[in-house]
Structure formats: C-alpha cells, structure tokens
Amino acid sequence: MAKKISQISKDVLKGIALVGIIAIGAGSPYFWIGLSKNLARHNSRFKKNYNQSQINRTLKNLKKSQMIILKEQDGKFLVELGEKGKRKIKEIALDELKNKKPKDWDGLWRVIVFDIPENNRIGRDALRGRMNSLGFYQLQKSVWAFPYNCEKEIELLVELFDIFPYVNFLEVKKVKNDSALKKHFGLS
C-alpha cells in the first residue's frame, strides 16, 4: 500500500468523495475557509474533532499532493478528488473493510479463484494477504473460500489492484470434504 495519511486527511477525502464536487465562489479571499465550512456542513465529525485551521491546512496539503484538484468553471472553483485521491479513497475503504457475519449461514461457499501473472505480483500478494486478514480459508495456493457474502469486498480488491481479468468469484453449494472449512468458520 501507499504512504499512510492522517485521520483528518482521510476524513476530508471521504467528505469530498461523499459530496462529490464542491463549488465555491472563485473570487472569495476566504476560499479555504469556505471549503472547510462546506465540508463541515456535510459531516458533523469535522465540527467535533477538528478546528478550522486544521481543516484548511489539510485541504492545502491534499491539493499540493494532487489528491484533490481545483477547476475554475463559470466563476466558481470546483473541488473534486484527483486520480490520487480516488485511489486513496479505495485504499481507505479497503482498510476499513470488515466482513459482517450474518446470524445464519446460507449454506453457500464463496470461492475466489485467481491466476494472476508474475508481472502483477504486487496485486496477487496483496489480494492473498488481504483475504487472509479478512479470515478467508486457503483451499489451494490460488483458491480461497469464505462462507458469507463478500462479493463487494472482492470487487473492491480486484479493482484497487487492477487484477479484475485474473480473478473469478464463485458461489457454490458444495465443496467436497468441507469439514476443515466448517471447522475453520465454526459452522456445523
């Protein structure tokens, strides 16, 4: 993964991602203040945890690092996520990812099968590591199983690491000799 960023930077990026594009008057000498107030209006966490100067400084740093971009249009500045910011949002979502275990198992196994080429080793290793940390069970080197719905999580992983063509997601009713799997997940 890329360089870690502060919690306030994560919150600002998530705020911009949630709102989409923020428009602020281009002639305003209080541009950064207006932007931070706009973010705070959409997220009460900002008011509670950060002061105005912290938010302003974070916004300037995010612009400098090209995580957010400013565009002038029709006499207003539009603030939106840059490509680096969009990628960072995906990483943040991935870091915050937790599989929710439903009360009852639906009897289906989610099996992830992949054959990722050597030139995508980083993506392959990251996918394996993340599935391991999320509690997946490794059936074979490139075959992993999980008893609960995790399709969105897998889609996020393969999109983040740009390995979509090499990964298959299956929902199956039966896995032969699944006693080790059931034991691993505490299923009867």
N, C-alpha and C positions, 0 to 999 in steps of 0.2 A: 504494500500500500504506500501511498504517497505521504508526504510530510504531514504531521499532525497539526491541527489548528485548535485554537482556543474555543472554549464553550460559547463565548459571546459571538465569535465568528460563525460557529455552527448555527447558532440561533438566528443571526442576521441572514445567513444564506437560506435557512429554512423559511424565514419570514418572507424573503423576496420570492422564493420558489412557491410559497403558498399564495401570495398575492398575484404573482405573475409579473406584470410590468407596472412600475410605479411612475407616474408622471408628476413632475414638479416644475413650477414656473422657472424658465431659463434665466430670467433677469434677476432673480432673487439673490440678494447678497447672503441670505441665510439658507442657502441650498442644502447643506449637510444637516442643518437643524431641522428643516422641513422634511427631509427624507427620514431622519430618525424618528420624528414625531409621527410620520405616516406609518412607519413600521410598528411603533408602539401602539398605535390605534388598532392595529390588526392582531396584536399579540400582547396580552396582559403581562406575560413573563418579562417583557422588556422593562415595563414601568417598575415592576417589583425588584428586579435583580440588577439593573444597570442604570447608570446616570447618563445624562445627555452627552457628556464629553467622551465617555467610553464608547458609546454607540457611534458618535461622529468619527472618532479615531479608527474604529474597526471598519467603518464604511470606506474611509480613505485608504486603509491598508488593503481591503478587498479589491478596491478599484486598481490600486498600484500593482497588485498581484494578478490582475485580469480575471478575477473570479466574478466580478460584476463589471458591466460595461454601461457607459452613458452614451446616449444618442440624442441629438437635438432634432426635434420634429415639431413643426407648427408652433414654434415659440416656447416649447416645453422641453425639458430634459426627460428622457425615458430611461429608467434604470431597470436593467434586467440581468439575469445570470449570463455570464460568458461561458464559453465551452469548458474552461477550467472549473467554473462554479457549478455547472451542470454535472460534471464528473465528480466533483467533491460531494454534491448532494447525494449522488448514487452511493458513494463510499460511506457517507454518514448513515444513509438508510440501511446499508449492509451491516454496518457496525451495530446499529440499533435493532437489527433483525433478531427476533426470537420466535421460535415456533410455538404456537399456542396449542397445548394438548387438550383436545376435546374430552368431555366426560366419558363418552363411549367411543370405542374404536369401530369404524365402519366395515372392518374386515378386508379392506383393500391395502395392498402394499404399493407404495410409491417407489419405483425403481429408476434410478438415474444411471444411464449407460453412456460412456463417452470414449471417444478415440481421438484425442487431441494431439496434433502433430508436435514434434520436438521443437519446432520454431515458435510454438505457443506455450512453452514450458511454464512460464510465469503464470499464465492463466490456468493451466492444468493444475499446478501445485497449489495455487490459491483456491481453486474450486475444491480440491481434495481437503485442504486444510480447513476451509470454511464448513464443509459438510461434516467433517469430523467434530469441529467445535459445536455445531448445531445438534450433534447427537445421532447422526446417521450411522448405519451399520454397514461396514465394508464387506460385501459378499466376495468380491474379487478386486483386483487392483483398480479397475475402471468401472466397477459395478457397485452401487451403493443402494441401500434400502431404507425406507422410513415408513412408519405406519399411518401417518397423518398427512393431511393435505399440505403440500409445500410447493406447489407449482409456481406461485408468485415469487417465492424466495429463490427458486432455481432460475426462473426467468431473469430476475434481477442480477444474480451472479453471472449468468452467461452473457448478459448484455454488458455488464460492467467490464468483464474481461474479454469481450468481443470474441467469444468462442461458440456462439449460437449454432453454427453449422455442424459442430462436432459433438453435440450433446443431445441425447434423447431422454424424454421423460415418459415413463410408462406407469399406468395404474393397472395392477394385476390382482386377480382374486387368489391365486395360489402360487406359493413358492415352495418347491419340493424341499423337504426336510427343514422346515422353518422353525424348529424348536429352539435353535440358538437365537434366532431373530426375536421370537416371542419372549424368550428369557431376557434378552438384552433390553427390551422395551417394557418388561413387566406385564405382558399380556398373557391371558390364559388360553 
